């Protein structure tokens, strides 16, 4: 596990930046500017409501996520969250959880830097992670074709590995599961996720994923999901 001594906090122009000095030695405000960090190609975001930009920094391929509100409140304050504590901000909590999971050997992108811009009683937030290359979201993969029994089992094994470490994914859906070309499976988008003690929530978490898959099947022509696929996932989950 990487030493916490690499993890630094700096204040700059009304912002607080948390970063891994081994990945980005001297972050600047420009690093978090979505308009400056133009994507050179369309890629699957899998990040729900967040604004996502893919860009390069030296030889590193990175993903910049700007946090946006959901629900009715988004019409009034689209990207402003209540709170004054940077450590309790969505970006800092997700950054630290990603580092914890990486330390446990779980398949997630590495956290590079998080920025919180504090205002009066509220904040805006951004997160930068390393890009996982040569992947498709589960939803995109199933739109293109059927997946093998082995891949479905791997998805189940992947989810089980998080649950064994009591990691609760707050939005486990078909867009937040990535499948690498060689068949490796990752989870992304851990906004509002946390370590949760107990067992009862784990089946509920799986049920959320199944609802997502059924929703895609109902709304997407030719979406390749069957009950036998879910049975294969559960076989992998159950070991």
N, C-alpha and C positions, 0 to 999 in steps of 0.2 A: 504494500500500500504506500502511495506517495506521501511523503512527510508534509504535514500542515505548514511547515516553514516555507513552502513554495507558494502558499496561498496568501495573497496580499490584499490590503484595502487602501484605496487612495481617494481623496476628495478633490474635486475639480469643478469649478464653475457651477456650484449648486447641485452637483451630482456626487454620488458615492459609487465607486467602482470596486467590485470584488473580482480578483483575477488570479489565474495560475501563472506565476512568473516563468515557469518552465515552458509554457506554450505561447505566451505573449508578454515579453519583458516590460514593455512600456505602452500600455493602452492609452488611447486618446479619445476625445469626444467624437472625432470623425469616424472612428471604428464602429460606432453605433448609429451612424447616419444612414437610414435606409435609402435615401435618394442618392447618396454618394456611392453606396455599395450596390452597383447595378448587377443583376444576374445576367450571365451570358447565355443562359439557356433555361428552358422551362423544365422544372423538376417537381416531383411529387412533394408536397409540403407535409401533409399528414398532421397539421398543427391546428386544425379546427379554425377558430376565429382569428388567430394571430396573423399578423403580417410577417411573411417570411422572405428573406433574401439570401441567395447563395452567392458567395464571393470568395476570392482568394486573398491570402496574406502571405507573401513569400511563397513557400512551397506547400502551405497548408490550405486546405479547402474547408471553408467555414460556413455556418448557417447562423444568420441573425434573425431573431424573433422579437417582434414588438408586441407587447401584451395589449389585447383589446377586451373590453367588457362584452358580456353577452346579455340576452334578455331585454326587457323593456327599458332598463336603465341605460343601455348602450346608446339610445337615441339622444340622451341628454349629456352623458359623459362617456364617450366612446373608449377612452384609454386612461382614465383617471380612477385610481383606487383610494378608498379611505385608509388612513393610517399615517403614522409619523415615523415608525421604527423601520429602518432599512433591513434589519435582520429578520423582521416578520414579513417583509415584502415577498410577493410571489416569485420574483426573480432570484432573490438571495436564497429562498427556501428551495427552489428547484435546483439551483446551482449546487448547493450543499448536498442535496439528496443524490444528485447525479454523481458527485464525487464519492459519496458513501457507497453507492451501488457499484461504481467502478472498482472500489477497494474490495468489494465482496466478489468481484469477478463476474458480475451480471452484464448481459449484453445490452449496453446503452451507449449513446454517444458521449464523448468526454466533454465536460464543461470547461469553457475557455474563460469567459468573462461575463459578468452581470453588472448592469448599471441601473441605479435608482435615482430619478430626478425628483427631489422633494419640493412640494409646494406647501401652502397653508392647509394642514390637516389632510393632505392627499399626496399621491406620488404617481409617476409614470415609470414604466420599467421595460428593460430589454435584456435579452439573454443571447450569448453567442456560444455555440457548441461546434465541435468538429463534425464535418459532414461524413456520413457513412455512404460510401460510393457503391455504384453498381447494384442498386436495390430497386424494388418496387414496393408500394404499399400493398397490404393484403387485398384491399378493395380493388386496386388496379390490376393486380395479378389475376383475380377471379373474374374480372371483366374481360381479360384477354383469353382465358382458358381455364381448364380444370387443373387442380393441384393433385399431386400424388398422395397416396396414403402416408408415405414416409414424411412428406413435408407437413401434412396435418399433424402427424405425431410430434414432429419437431416443434411446432407451434405450441402444442400442449406441454411439452417438456420445458419450453422456454417460460411459459406463464407459471408453471409449477415452481421453477427456480426462484422467481420473485416472491411467490407466496410462501415458500419455505423460509425466506428471510423477512417475512411479514411486511413486504412492500405492497401497499395498496395503491393501485393505479386508478386515479379518480375518473379517467375517461378511457377505459379499455374498449376500443372499437376497432373496426377493420381498417381505419386510416392510420392508426397509431401502432400498427404491427408492420415491420419492414422485413422483406425476404430478400436476402442477397442472392446473386446469381448462382453462387455455389451451394445455396440451400441453408445458409446460416440465418437465424431469426433474431431480430432485435425489437425492443419496445422503445417508443419515443413519447414525447410530450407528457412530462410528469408535473405539469402545472397543478397545484392543489393536491398533489399526491403526498403520501407520508408513510412512515412505519406505523402499522396498526396491529395491536396485540389482539389475539383471539383467533377463532377459526370460522365462526359463522358467516363472516363477510366474504369469505373466499369463493363460495359457491355463488353468491350474489354477484360478485365481480365477474365470474365466468358467464353468468346469465346475461349480464349487460352486453358482453361481446356477442353472444348468440342473437340477442335482439338486434344488434347492429347488423349482423350478417343477414338476418331475415328481412330487415328493412331495405338493405341494398338489393336483395333478391326481388323484393316487391316493386322496387322503383327502377331497376336497371334491367333492360332486356338482355337476355343471355348471360346473366350473372351465374357463375358456376359454383353454387353451394347446395349441397344435399345433406340429408340427415346422416348418411354414411360418413361424410366428411367430419361432422361433429363427433360421431362415435370414434373416429380415428384420433381426433384432438383429445378427447377424454381418455383414450387409451394411453396416449403420451403423458397426459397430466397425471394419471393414476399410477404410472410407472409399470 
